[in-house]
Amino acid sequence: MAATTFPEYHGFPKCRAHDPPFPLLIDGRGRLSKARGLCAAASCSRMVLRYLGQLDDGEFESALQELRLTRSIWTIDLAYLMRHFGVRHRFCTQTLGVDKGYKNQSFYRKHFDTEETRVNQLFAEAKACKVLVEKCTVSVQDIQAHLAQGHVAIVLVNSGVLHCDLCSSPVKYCCFAPSGHRCFCRTPDYQGHFIVLRGYNRATGCIFYNNPAYADRMCSTSVSNFEEARTSYGTDEDILFVYLDS
């Protein structure tokens, strides 16, 4: 990929299109390291914590165990994880708790019954635990203003909708399926996935992000595609704002 700069760029300091915006966690085989094999949620958290200079691998693993993040990770779990590391954050969502309408969705069905009580309890105890959660609508302008300050955000999207304009070929890996299986293709079924927002280009109207499925590049999509992916039914429009001054 040719080196490209982005005029009117706002967010994390400018880089070339093929440069990773964070010091990504790469294992010896060149693949994105996953915390105990967990999906994109853990990988995004590691990216952000390393960006903030607060990542210690041993402490991170211990935190996952302490917070019982060993099976299924929800956005509220990531908010608790940021709180655990003393990171200033704000979790915005459309639903304070678990939407019972998701019970019959294939993506949520497997762990829904066992996770519903746990997740609802986390929401109920959030204020006492100093985890900042708000039920609110977040506009793309709100997100851009956050990124313009050099902050980052972890966003839940429907990966079946999200499309990278910089990648020349479809994603070959999905954090919810073994390598080689069906992944980021358009499908009527919701496929939840976390990404890390890192900037935007006001002139072209695109959003730059890190996709944990890729370890060697920055991704970009249009505002319209990003909005479709993050507001799909199943996401609750979850977004975890993380602040650089943590």
Secondary structure, 3 states (H helix, E strand, C coil): CCCCCCCCEEECCCCCCCCCCCCCCECCCCCECCHHHCCHHHHHHHHHHHHCCCCCHHHHHHHHHHCCCCCCCCHHHHHHHHHHCCCCEEEEECCCCCCHHHHHCHHHHCCHHHHHHHHHHHHHHCCCCCCCEEECCCCHHHHHHHHHCCCEEEEEEECCCCCCCCCCCCCCCECCECCCCCCCCCCCCCCEEEEEEEEEECCCCEEEEECCCCCCCCEEEEHHHHHHHHCCCCCCCCEEEECCCC
